């Protein structure tokens, strides 16, 4: 077993998950109050519409919560060893890496091309078998991770 040289620990943001759980609780409470006629001002067809909308929005919020939990579980740390790196796709020897660098992806306005709407930085690790590993700026310190990977690639080619 090789010695672990560097670990890029992802930063996970649970704010969206907490907001979704709050929305589910609020919607389910609203649906319960309408169902049991606790809100007297909502009656007749408005009560039925309220039940349908409350149930539908609760279902959508629940599905979104599940996908958010799944996304947070798939973000795993990147571990760099002397001869290979370990990611969510398994082990990749440095000799199989063709290039590694930070890609600047910009979305420009359709009306004025001088205005940048969104500016994302993505670490792209291109392997010799034409597969690609991508790491988002919101999860990792890309400059440090790219520097470490490039150093290990140069060292493995000597």
N, C-alpha and C positions, 0 to 999 in steps of 0.2 A: 504494500500500500504506500502510495506516495504521500509526501507531506503537503498539506494544504497551504498554499502561498497567499491567496487573497480570496475574500468572499465579498461579493457585491450583494448586500442585503436590500431587498426592495422596500420601498416605503408604501404602505397601504393606507388608503384614506377610507375610513368607515362612516364618514358623514352622510353619504348617499344612502347607505344601508340603514342608518338610524332614522333618517327622514322617511324612508319607505316604510319602515316598521311603524312609525308614528302615523303615517297616512293610512295604513291598513287598520290600525286600532281605531282611528277616527271614523273611517268609513264603515267598519263593522258596528261601531257604537251607533252611528247614524241609522244604519239599516235595522238594527235591533229596536231602536226607539220608534221608528216608523212602523215596524211589524207589530209591535205591542201597543200601538196607538197612544204612546206617551206624549207625542207632539200633536196636540188637538187641532192646530191650524192646518195640518196636512190631512186631507180626507178624500175619499172617492177615488177618481182616476189619478189624482196627483199622488196619492199614497202608493198606488201600483207603479207609477212611473218612478217614484222615489226608490221603491224596493228594487226595481230592475236596474236603475242607474247605480244605486249603492252596491248591489251585488256585482254588477259588471266592473265597476271601478275597483272594487275589492279584489276581484279575480285578476285584473290587469296589474294592480299593485303587488299582489302575491307573486305572480309570475316574474315580474321585474325584480322583486326581492330575491327569488331563487337564482335568477341569472346573475345578479350582483354578487351573491355569495359564491357562486361557481367561478366567476371571474376573479374574485379575491383569492380563492383557493388555488387557481392555476398560476398565479404569479409566485414563482419560486426563486430562491437566491441563485446567483451564478457563482460557481466555485472554480477557482483557477489552481491547477496543480502544475507540476514542473513540465509534464509532457502532454497534458490534455486539459480541456475545460469541461465542466459538468453543468448542463443547463436543463431546462424542462424537456429537451429532446434527447437527453442522455449524454454520453461522453463523446467529445469531439477532439481528436488529436490535433495539435497545432499544425502538423504537417499537412492536414487535410484542408486547412483554411487558406483560401486564395487571397482574400482581402478582408479588412475590417476597418470601418470608418463611420463617421457620423454624417448622416444625410440630413440636409436642411430641406424640409418639405413646406412650401408656402402655398397657401390658397389665396389667390388674388381676386379682387372685386371684378365682376363682369362689366361694370360700368366704367370704372377707372382702373386700369392695370397698374397704376402706381401705388394703389392702396392695398396693403396686405391685410386680409381678414384673419387668417390663422397662420401661425408660424410654429411648426413642430420640428423637434430634433429627434432623430431615430438612429440608434446604433445598429448598423447592418453588418452582419458577419456572413460573408459569402464563402461557401465551401466549394471544393473542387468538383463535387458530384452535382453541382448546380442547385443545391438546396440552400436556403437562406435562413438565418436566425435574426430576429429583430427584437430590439429592446427599446421600450419607450422612455422618454425623458421624465415622464411623471412618476416612473417607478424606480429608476436607477440614476446614479451619478454617472452620466455617460462619458464625460471627459476622462475621469479616472479609470473607468472600466475599459475604455478604448485604449488608453495608454498602457494599461497592464496587459491587455491581450496582444497589442503590437510588440511589446517588449518580449513577451513569451514566444511569439511567432519568430522574431529575429533570433532569439536564443536557440530555438529548436532547429533552425536552418543552418546553424554553424556546424 
